[in-house]
């Protein structure tokens, strides 16, 4: 009986995949290299929902090139939504494993693992209906998008098509609606808030951020600061004046870690020159005893 049930499940899964594969062939993915759709599946879905509720629905969207979107917003969105976007092939397998572990622990869906490519596939062609076949179609479309388009083009489409509020689509429309400025002029605070609300832009407010959104904004700004993408002053501006907490290495040894990318960029931009002599006696030796002692002090109230 168990073998029969397993066989039926396998046949059912294979049928779902085959059906989804036939469905996704309808979508003109290759045309996205030159043209963007005027109306996405998500826009059409929201229009239909508004009609059923008997309310007017206006779509606010303004297409701009990637260069006309603030680098601060671009970096904030990557950190918030898909930190490995430029290194994966459409799926972040480590994030998928971590999300599966968390969801199994909680016995409900508390964490997602969709990449920017998957989110773009959903927004463009599928809407946000939650079915097994839709998730399979989303995965297959993500593969097609990654094969047909450059990472830069996928990111550009994503930032122009993403929902950023009721009827608001894309970075330019969001920047103008919320702050009265073009997306190219967003400051650190505005950038991290826009990135923070992507988790649910119709529930959470950019202009009146909840505690959860403020927490996410601080997390995004903190990672940007640690990677050298924000100065100390920019970090304070992004978090509304909340000073940064020290990292583990800073608390252990009083040293500020630099990322490999930051160090590499600095080496390319600045010529090598001799620096001042350093008194190594003032730096604590990282022995097992000193590390254990420092970690013990961190756990103490």
Steps between C-alpha positions, in 0.01 A plus 500: 500500500780743590677421173181566308450831680861602431461409135182708474674798659791470257263484203308800633820702548623408153167607356518837678851561369401402145196728512704789637765450231235529230357811661827693531585449132223750422685792653723711270798513736757577230315822408578640846855569383364794298148570627317501831128419526271798555282294733625209709301206634517650848362833378212326324430294812488810719267673251265200508505495881413870512208453258358222715525731802328779307789744527702695248854380434761721330840366403794731564817389323792681334771304324861613550832341415704332773748790500220739597422306819704596804790261574392520863161350413651239270737379772232513769262288292766239432582472870134484599376259235779307327852550629646240262316619189809557286654162591210253474323359197147589602475306826674554832531143622649588839209737564254232386649252749489755782141598420396134494664442838330804656160414357523140620595618848202737516270261311383788283646729234693771684783555253520508122797441273398651167777676310455823305472291183219291647322811627529660156352189337207514741439872452523492120306186415335325794366739763515408867259205509634224725474160337741216437484541124570873532817429701613249238429749220691765694805274527491409131460865401793595721718259304381651171560855622853420613580340164344771283600818686805650665505548875500875444184480289322275751584748778384794289169330424452406863553854630256640243225239540499428875189596698580777751155583632139500387521575127868603522744307285871556462766708672430822311128501577567414865763773542273763347186388687657472845777760493428727204839435339635281218645161590848629416488742796397264781697549819613216734192516723259494207689217333503264799133567577397418143705181512361406841132508396543268201396209723143634485475846341122522527501422873801698617541875460814670372399834650382360836726198553399246761742353755556203271589724206732713714675181613541383141624845395766490774605152391536610138688817594728308738604255230557785255717676758707188574566453129613857453189598302394761758713743698438545872303819432293328231429210736375737767282675242363167375405380848361826629799568723531155661874434550637174357557212738850348497556178313629186675860566391477861613373391841769233530806689382394860439568463126262600224482223239511588133351286228717349231321710238564820694869423541535405134328820387723708725810333360394578144408861568786614727874471426707308749684718745686434822293526815589580858664241715262297715574396855394136494527474876174694533305238304379205711617161384212285374577188701231241587496627860448865402226408253317286758532777756368760257206284393416434865492874565264548204253254645509670840218755561 
